[in-house]
């Protein structure tokens, strides 16, 4: 899957997050896209993996902080 497709899928999957987890994830997304020295493809693959972990954790009643810690960076 190319970066453009990953971005589109990420946008759709992100709608499944509750408001609190979505805000946290979007902070991570901005940080990863703008601060890490990764290619666009690598960044989008990483974001998709993080989103999948967060969605699974959310199903089990966990928050983004439970999964990733207090700081989304």
Buried (B, 14 or more C-beta within 10 A) or exposed (E): EEBEEBBEBBEEBBEEBEEEBBEBBEBBBEEBBEEEEBEEEEBBBBBBEBBEBBBEBBEEEBBBEEBBEEEBE
